[in-house]
Amino acid sequence: MRGAVIATFPREIIDESGDEATSFQLPSLRSAFLMQDDVYLTLGVTKSFSLYVDYGVGSGSLEAFALKQLGDSGGYVKVGQFVPAYGLKLPNHRTYIREEGLGIEPNLREAGVEVRITPGKLNAYLSVINGTALTGGLNPDWKPAVTGRADVNLSPGPAMLTFGASGWYEPGGAVETENYQEFDRRTLDLRAGPYLMLSAGKFTVLAEADYRRTSDNAAETLTTSYVTYTELDFAPRQGLDLQLFYEAWDPEITLTPNLMHRAGAGFELFPSGFSEIRVLYRHTFVPGAEEAAKDSRTLLSAANQDMDEVVLFAHFFL
Ligand SMILES: [Ca+2]
C-alpha cells in the first residue's frame, strides 16, 4: 500500500487585467490520498511459465499476464495486460517525465504482447499494445501502439552504468468520439528519448530526457514538447537515501516563456524491510511568465505554475 500527503503553496500571481484572472489561480492544497493498494498473486505453473495478477483495489487497475521465460538470462514473452516498459522507473509518478509531461499515468495498463531479450550486456523490451478493457488505456481504438526500451549495462571500474533509450509510438491515440465513422478525430502521439543510471559507491545519478510530438487531426494542431529529469542520490548509510533533483518541461517549443523548471530535495527512509517513507520538497517556477502574463492572458496558466510543494509518501508492502 502506498499513500501520500501533499501540501502545495502557490506563489501569488497578480494579474492587472481583471477579476476573471482569479479563476486561473492554482488553489493552495492540503490533501492526503491513497496512491496504490494493490493485491497481487504469482502462480508458477512450471519452472519457466507463470501467471501473474495484480489488482488495484482503489484504482481498479488490473495487471494480468502469462509469462514464458526464454532460457535463464531473464528474457521472456509476456501476453496479457501490463505496464509497458518506458524510461526510468521512478516511485514518484508526479514528474514531468511521467504523468505530467508525457501523459504516462501510474494506473496505465495496456493489453498486448511484450518480449524481453538480454543478449550480452544488452537489455531490451519491445511491446505491441492496444489499450485495456477496464480503464481505456492510451489508445482505445483499432490501431496498436508500439513501445519499448533498450539499454546497455556496463561496469567501468567500481561504477555501474546503464544507458539506453525508449520509444512509444501511437498511431491511434485518444479517440474523442464513440462514432467510428469519425476516424479522423484520432491523434498521433510519439514519445522518445534517452536515459541513464550511474552508481558509484554511495552515489547514484539518474537522468532522462524525452521528446513528445502530439498531433490532433480534428483540431489540426501539432504540439511539440520536451521534458528532462535529473536526480542525484546519496546513501550515507543503509536504509537512508538523500536526494536532489531538477526537472524541466517545455509544453510547446514554439511558445515562450512557458518553460517550467522544478527543483527539489528529499530523503527516503526504510525503517524496516517492509516499509518506506519519503519526504520531498519541490519548487516549480516559470521564468518570465509572470511578466508576460500581464500582457497575454494565455500565459497566465504558465505563470500560475509557480509554487512550492511538500509531499510525504508512505509505502508498506509484504
Ligand atoms: Ca516553450
Boltz pocket constraint, residues with backbone or C-beta under 6 A from the ligand:
constraints:
  - pocket:
      binder: B
      contacts: [[A, 250], [A, 251], [A, 252], [A, 253], [A, 254], [A, 255], [A, 256], [A, 257], [A, 258], [A, 259]]
      max_distance: 6.0
